[in-house]
Amino acid sequence: MTVGHAPPDISGKSTLFEPPRTHGLELVTVLPSSRRRRLTVPRWLRRTFGPLLLLAAWQVSSATGALDPDVLASPGTIARAGRDLIADGTLPSAMAVSLRRVVFGLLIGGVAGVGLALVSGLSRLGEDLVDATVQMLRTVPWVGLIPLFIIWLGIGEAPKVALIALGVAFHLYLNVYAGIRGVDEQLVEAGESLGLGRWGLVRHVVLPGALPGAMTGLRYSLATAWLALVFGESINAEDGIGFLMNQAREFFRTDVIVVCLVVYAFLGLIADAVVRTLERLLLQWRPTFKGQ
């Protein structure tokens, strides 16, 4: 009998290791557990589960009387208050005023913070002249400067914008400066070996390397800008979201106060989403861990 061949059957035909007959049954291959199809929940649904659960608990507490409406209005009351403020144009007008203040403060503070960070980060002489002063001013509570801003700039729009710009400038300075000084020195040496001059290194090596830190600083700056706006609009404001909150506080309107807080949070989320989009566009070259 030849090796590799099965013994001939009755008909005289030989078979080559024929698989056993299953008498009408099919073999089933069991896939490993890692290859099985998993039941996945959409990410947007997972992200909304927590807020929806909190909202449901809030509504149940208000409906059962466990939460006093004088302490915190129910979600339904807050929704009606927001609808009324939108219908009469009060809330859109206040949002437009507050957005204008944030944009101006962000531009002024951004130019100042990034400019000082470039001077301090790219030059040792600039660091000696700038960094110590900025670090000293950074430790001063910027909210405590409101009385001085009122004395220096009056009670108009200038102190509100200046307060926002001050908070924005410090965050951008720290992160951009750290990003510049955190660039790998081997990359700089590689650029020099390729013939890049000083400004070529700054443009093609240092600034791209500092961009992730700048994006992080921008996100912190936006959060600080909204926080500074709340304090700034308490300076003899006659319009804006902060003015609505102060007016509602005098009449114990917790529903209007919560509407204003929701608007602040909503605008903050939109601003953060814009920065995330910029990060995806500007930092496509940087692979990052996105979770499992």
Disulfide bonds with the S-S distance in Angstrom:
none
